[in-house]
Amino acid sequence: MIKKKFFLVIFVFIFSCSNIEFVLKEDGGTNRFKEKVLVISEGNRDGRFVKELYSVFGNNTKNEFILITTFVEKKENRIVKKNQVAERVDYFLEINYELFYETKECKIYNKKIVSTFSVSQKSFGYNFGADQSLEKLYAASIKKNIQKFIRSTPNNNSCV
């Protein structure tokens, strides 16, 4: 009888843990552009975006690629209260990537990638938690956008 209960408990435990989803996923792929890209940022020079670009691509040491980015941030108030305070704000981060091989005459890739996220604002005073949440969402959205760019670039260096 004790063995049956033990096996039942073990079975329930294993079955209940079968849908565990790990939060931290490391991107195991290698970045073939690391330290080979001269980054030129045009348009809105948001410090968070430029910092993330340099953290992904590193310092240019080989001058193999030229990346020209144009960053545009758009905000849209989705839920507005009676006193005209935005309760929920949608952010649209549009980044246009132009990738060249060694010179600007040989364009490899040109695409606009849009990332979106929403933030629920607090209308009364300074809210440290909401501000930190916005910064984390912003940085994560930019990082996902850059990773999407890296994954979508062609492996060959032929000009378009």
C-alpha positions in Angstrom: 0.0 0.0 0.0 2.9 2.4 0.9 4.6 1.6 -2.4 1.4 2.5 -4.4 1.1 5.8 -2.6 4.8 6.5 -3.1 4.6 5.8 -6.9 1.4 7.8 -7.1 3.1 10.8 -5.5 6.1 10.5 -7.7 3.9 10.2 -10.8 1.8 13.3 -9.9 5.0 15.2 -9.2 6.6 14.3 -12.5 3.4 14.9 -14.4 2.9 18.4 -12.8 6.5 19.4 -13.6 6.3 18.3 -17.3 5.3 21.8 -18.6 8.1 23.8 -16.9 9.3 26.6 -19.1 12.7 28.1 -18.3 12.7 31.9 -18.2 16.3 32.5 -19.1 17.1 31.3 -22.6 20.7 31.8 -23.7 21.0 32.4 -27.5 23.5 29.6 -28.3 24.1 30.9 -31.8 27.3 32.6 -32.5 27.3 36.2 -33.7 29.2 36.2 -37.0 29.3 40.1 -36.9 31.0 40.4 -33.5 33.9 42.9 -33.8 33.6 43.0 -37.7 31.0 45.8 -38.1 31.4 49.6 -38.3 28.1 50.8 -36.8 26.6 54.1 -38.0 23.5 55.3 -36.2 21.3 57.9 -37.9 18.0 59.5 -36.9 17.1 59.4 -33.2 20.3 58.7 -31.3 18.7 57.0 -28.3 21.4 56.1 -25.8 19.8 52.8 -24.9 19.7 51.7 -28.6 23.3 52.7 -29.3 24.5 51.0 -26.1 22.8 47.8 -27.1 24.2 47.9 -30.6 27.8 48.2 -29.3 27.2 45.5 -26.7 26.0 43.1 -29.5 28.5 44.0 -32.2 31.5 45.1 -30.1 34.4 47.3 -31.3 35.1 47.3 -35.0 38.5 45.7 -35.5 38.2 44.1 -39.0 36.2 46.6 -41.1 34.4 43.7 -42.8 30.9 45.1 -42.7 29.2 48.6 -42.5 25.9 48.8 -40.7 23.7 51.9 -41.0 20.8 52.0 -38.6 17.9 54.4 -38.4 16.0 54.3 -35.1 12.5 55.7 -34.7 10.4 55.5 -31.5 6.7 56.0 -31.6 4.4 56.2 -28.5 0.6 55.8 -28.7 -1.7 56.3 -25.7 -4.1 53.4 -25.7 -6.2 53.9 -22.5 -6.8 57.5 -21.5 -8.7 58.4 -18.3 -11.2 61.3 -17.9 -8.5 63.6 -16.8 -6.5 62.9 -20.0 -3.8 60.9 -18.2 -2.6 57.9 -20.2 -3.0 54.7 -18.3 -1.5 52.4 -20.9 1.1 53.4 -23.5 2.1 51.3 -26.6 5.7 51.7 -27.8 6.7 51.0 -31.4 10.4 50.8 -32.1 11.2 50.9 -35.8 14.7 50.2 -36.8 15.9 50.3 -40.4 19.0 48.2 -41.0 21.2 48.6 -44.0 24.2 46.2 -44.1 27.0 46.7 -46.5 30.0 44.4 -47.3 33.3 46.3 -46.9 32.1 49.4 -49.0 28.8 51.2 -49.4 28.6 50.0 -53.1 27.9 46.4 -52.0 24.6 46.2 -50.0 23.9 42.8 -48.5 20.7 43.5 -46.5 18.1 46.2 -46.1 15.1 45.7 -43.9 12.9 47.6 -41.3 12.1 45.6 -38.2 9.4 46.8 -35.8 9.3 45.8 -32.1 6.3 46.6 -29.9 5.6 46.6 -26.2 3.0 48.1 -23.8 3.4 49.8 -20.4 0.8 50.6 -17.8 1.6 54.0 -16.4 0.8 55.2 -12.9 -0.7 58.6 -12.9 0.2 59.8 -9.5 3.8 61.0 -9.0 7.1 59.2 -9.5 6.8 55.4 -9.4 10.2 53.7 -9.2 8.9 50.2 -10.0 7.0 51.4 -13.2 10.0 53.3 -14.4 12.4 50.4 -13.9 9.9 48.1 -15.6 9.7 50.5 -18.6 13.6 50.5 -18.9 13.7 46.7 -18.7 11.0 46.3 -21.4 12.7 48.9 -23.6 16.1 47.2 -23.4 14.6 43.7 -23.9 12.6 45.0 -27.0 15.7 46.5 -28.5 17.8 43.4 -27.9 15.1 41.2 -29.5 15.0 43.5 -32.5 18.8 43.3 -33.0 18.8 39.5 -32.5 16.0 39.3 -35.1 18.2 41.3 -37.5 21.2 39.0 -37.0 19.1 35.9 -37.5 17.5 37.2 -40.7 20.7 38.3 -42.5 21.8 36.1 -45.3 24.9 33.9 -44.8 26.4 34.7 -48.1 28.0 38.1 -48.7 26.7 38.6 -52.3 25.6 42.1 -53.2 21.9 42.8 -53.8 
